[in-house]
Amino acid sequence: MIKLEKRGSIYFLNMDASENRWNTSFVRKFSEALDEIDEDEGPGALITSSTDPKFFSNGLDLDWMQDPKSHPEGGDREVFGEEFMFLMGRIITLPIPSICAINGHAFGAGFMLALSHDVRLMREDRGFLCANEMQLGFEIPRPELALFRHKIPANSFFETVQLSRRWTGSAAFEAGIVQGIGSFEDLPEIAIKKAEELAPLAINRKHYAAQKEMLYGENAAINLNHGPAHMLKNSKDFEFK
């Protein structure tokens, strides 16, 4: 489901569940991989990608959400929202640089995962980024809106969250949503080069994480209000009224 490997100072986290749809079991496996990273020390960088050539992550496990009793392998439905949101906040404040290699479609929760990384690289020839909650008839929770607002340039934010625009790799790069693009074959090497470039920034992981907290945590420095990491980790405080 989730495979983590370390080579040198680079951690390679590959999602290996076909469309990589999110349920509680998937959240917990992902969290276990982050536990391994947190137990380590010294310079490092994370590259997150998918083993599926078509999908990076196709969003929520809708079959499980609609009928969890028929899909017990997905885990406890009741705790999913809070645990998923907390995981996204945890990725934002990971104590090492994080690079997301988006090698296929990233919808909804998959798009959130990508935005939670420090740097996003995307396949240029195939795949979309899309916050498709409006298309599915859902409202986007405030912590998720905060994440999109912090990570997407202002002129593209409304198109993303309200109009459910599907961003191709080239369009996402032009809009500043991703920081690099490449072919399916070249994307892994591009990600490794970026990881090698950034890994030394985490020579003191405590300081690297602390500055992320200032940017995205409680009373975030970039807007003097709660940042998305704080809101995601405390999502119960921001439920719909």
VMD Tcl script that draws the C-alpha trace (Angstrom):
set ca {
  {0.00 0.00 0.00}
  {2.80 2.42 1.02}
  {6.45 1.66 0.32}
  {9.27 3.67 1.91}
  {12.92 3.28 0.95}
  {15.94 5.37 1.84}
  {18.91 5.72 -0.50}
  {21.63 7.98 0.81}
  {19.88 11.02 2.26}
  {16.77 10.64 0.06}
  {13.56 8.95 1.18}
  {11.39 7.50 -1.58}
  {7.74 7.07 -0.60}
  {5.68 5.29 -3.25}
  {1.94 4.82 -3.01}
  {1.19 1.35 -4.32}
  {-2.58 0.84 -4.17}
  {-3.60 1.27 -7.82}
  {-5.61 4.55 -7.85}
  {-4.35 5.31 -4.32}
  {-7.75 6.28 -2.96}
  {-7.91 7.53 0.60}
  {-9.49 5.67 3.49}
  {-8.45 5.29 7.12}
  {-6.22 2.29 6.44}
  {-4.36 4.22 3.75}
  {-3.95 7.23 6.06}
  {-2.47 5.08 8.81}
  {-0.01 3.31 6.50}
  {1.16 6.68 5.19}
  {1.53 7.94 8.75}
  {3.66 4.93 9.68}
  {6.07 5.82 6.87}
  {6.38 9.35 8.24}
  {7.11 7.87 11.68}
  {10.22 6.24 10.21}
  {11.36 9.57 8.77}
  {10.75 11.37 12.06}
  {12.89 8.84 13.93}
  {15.88 9.63 11.72}
  {18.27 12.57 11.95}
  {20.49 14.66 9.71}
  {20.15 15.94 6.16}
  {17.40 14.42 4.09}
  {14.60 14.98 1.61}
  {11.42 13.11 0.76}
  {10.15 12.25 -2.72}
  {6.52 11.11 -2.82}
  {5.12 9.47 -5.93}
  {2.92 6.63 -7.17}
  {3.68 3.28 -8.76}
  {0.62 3.62 -11.01}
  {1.42 5.23 -14.38}
  {-2.05 6.82 -14.68}
  {-2.99 7.90 -11.17}
  {-0.98 9.74 -8.56}
  {-4.04 9.66 -6.30}
  {-7.67 9.59 -7.38}
  {-9.03 11.14 -4.19}
  {-11.33 9.66 -1.59}
  {-12.34 6.01 -1.51}
  {-15.96 6.83 -2.33}
  {-17.23 3.25 -2.28}
  {-15.89 2.84 1.25}
  {-17.20 6.22 2.37}
  {-20.71 5.48 1.13}
  {-20.84 1.91 2.46}
  {-18.01 1.26 4.93}
  {-19.56 -1.96 6.22}
  {-19.16 -3.54 2.78}
  {-15.52 -2.43 2.64}
  {-14.08 -3.17 6.10}
  {-10.54 -3.16 4.70}
  {-10.82 0.65 4.54}
  {-10.87 0.95 8.33}
  {-12.94 3.06 10.72}
  {-15.01 5.57 8.74}
  {-15.81 7.71 11.80}
  {-12.23 8.79 12.43}
  {-11.20 9.29 8.81}
  {-11.76 13.03 8.46}
  {-9.78 14.04 11.51}
  {-6.93 11.58 10.87}
  {-6.64 12.51 7.19}
  {-6.59 16.24 7.92}
  {-3.98 15.74 10.64}
  {-1.80 13.75 8.24}
  {-1.89 16.55 5.67}
  {-0.86 19.05 8.34}
  {1.92 16.73 9.39}
  {3.27 16.53 5.85}
  {3.25 20.33 5.56}
  {5.48 20.59 8.62}
  {7.72 17.61 7.88}
  {11.22 18.33 9.25}
  {12.91 17.74 5.89}
  {12.29 19.16 2.40}
  {9.50 17.31 0.61}
  {9.11 16.89 -3.14}
  {5.96 15.55 -4.75}
  {6.44 13.87 -8.14}
  {2.93 13.93 -9.59}
  {3.15 11.23 -12.22}
  {-0.59 10.98 -12.98}
  {-4.02 12.33 -12.06}
  {-4.33 13.97 -8.63}
  {-7.93 14.65 -7.66}
  {-9.40 15.97 -4.41}
  {-7.48 14.41 -1.53}
  {-4.68 13.53 -3.95}
  {-4.38 17.20 -4.90}
  {-4.28 18.07 -1.19}
  {-1.42 15.62 -0.71}
  {0.54 17.24 -3.51}
  {-0.01 20.74 -2.11}
  {1.14 19.62 1.33}
  {4.68 19.13 -0.03}
  {7.31 21.86 -0.25}
  {7.90 21.39 -3.98}
  {5.65 19.94 -6.67}
  {6.86 18.46 -9.95}
  {4.34 17.22 -12.50}
  {4.18 15.05 -15.55}
  {3.68 17.35 -18.53}
  {2.17 14.96 -21.08}
  {-0.70 13.43 -19.09}
  {-2.66 13.93 -15.90}
  {-4.75 16.59 -14.18}
  {-4.74 18.37 -10.85}
  {-8.31 19.02 -9.74}
  {-10.18 19.88 -6.55}
  {-13.36 18.13 -7.66}
  {-15.48 18.55 -4.53}
  {-17.93 20.90 -6.28}
  {-18.39 18.35 -9.05}
  {-19.16 15.67 -6.45}
  {-21.61 17.89 -4.59}
  {-19.40 18.43 -1.54}
  {-18.39 21.60 0.25}
  {-14.67 22.05 0.81}
  {-13.87 22.19 4.56}
  {-12.21 25.35 5.83}
  {-8.88 23.66 6.68}
  {-8.66 22.37 3.11}
  {-9.55 25.80 1.72}
  {-6.76 27.26 3.85}
  {-4.30 24.77 2.36}
  {-5.30 25.69 -1.19}
  {-5.18 29.40 -0.39}
  {-1.68 29.17 1.06}
  {-0.24 27.00 -1.71}
  {-1.97 28.30 -4.86}
  {-1.39 31.80 -6.29}
  {-4.35 34.12 -5.72}
  {-5.34 34.42 -9.38}
  {-5.72 30.63 -9.68}
  {-7.29 29.93 -6.28}
  {-10.93 30.66 -7.19}
  {-10.72 28.68 -10.42}
  {-9.35 25.76 -8.45}
  {-11.70 25.56 -5.47}
  {-14.94 27.02 -6.86}
  {-14.84 26.19 -10.57}
  {-13.08 22.82 -10.22}
  {-10.64 23.62 -12.98}
  {-8.58 20.70 -14.22}
  {-4.99 21.80 -14.42}
  {-2.67 20.11 -16.90}
  {1.01 19.98 -16.04}
  {1.90 22.86 -18.35}
  {-0.99 25.04 -17.12}
  {-0.21 24.27 -13.48}
  {3.42 25.25 -14.06}
  {2.43 28.52 -15.71}
  {0.05 29.24 -12.83}
  {2.73 28.57 -10.22}
  {0.92 25.59 -8.69}
  {3.82 23.27 -9.53}
  {7.46 24.26 -9.68}
  {8.61 21.97 -12.48}
  {7.37 19.65 -15.24}
  {8.83 16.82 -17.26}
  {8.02 13.70 -19.19}
  {6.89 10.53 -17.41}
  {10.34 9.05 -18.02}
  {12.26 12.13 -16.85}
  {10.18 13.03 -13.79}
  {11.92 10.64 -11.34}
  {15.37 11.99 -12.20}
  {14.15 15.59 -11.97}
  {12.77 14.82 -8.51}
  {16.01 13.19 -7.37}
  {18.07 16.18 -8.49}
  {15.77 18.54 -6.61}
  {15.90 16.32 -3.52}
  {19.70 16.22 -3.60}
  {19.73 20.01 -3.92}
  {17.41 20.56 -0.96}
  {18.45 17.76 1.43}
  {21.26 19.80 3.08}
  {18.67 22.35 4.26}
  {17.58 19.79 6.85}
  {20.97 19.45 8.51}
  {19.13 20.73 11.59}
  {15.70 19.18 11.29}
  {14.40 20.94 14.38}
  {15.04 24.35 12.84}
  {13.68 23.32 9.44}
  {10.43 22.15 11.04}
  {10.18 25.18 13.32}
  {10.24 27.61 10.42}
  {7.50 25.64 8.67}
  {5.40 25.99 11.81}
  {5.93 29.76 11.65}
  {4.78 29.77 8.04}
  {1.84 27.42 8.28}
  {1.02 26.80 11.94}
  {-0.91 28.67 14.60}
  {-0.77 32.46 14.11}
  {1.07 31.87 10.85}
  {3.72 34.44 9.99}
  {2.55 34.83 6.41}
  {-0.92 36.08 7.32}
  {-1.01 36.50 11.12}
  {-3.88 34.04 11.34}
  {-4.21 30.28 11.63}
  {-2.31 28.49 8.88}
  {-3.47 25.31 7.15}
  {-1.28 22.96 9.21}
  {-2.87 24.16 12.46}
  {-6.37 24.00 11.00}
  {-5.82 20.54 9.52}
  {-4.42 19.17 12.77}
  {-7.35 20.68 14.69}
  {-10.08 20.19 12.11}
  {-12.79 19.66 14.75}
  {-12.46 23.34 15.65}
  {-13.35 24.29 12.08}
  {-16.29 22.03 11.30}
  {-19.30 23.33 9.37}
  {-21.86 25.03 11.62}
}
mol new
graphics top color blue
foreach p $ca { graphics top sphere $p radius 0.5 }
foreach p [lrange $ca 0 end-1] q [lrange $ca 1 end] { graphics top cylinder $p $q radius 0.2 }
display resetview
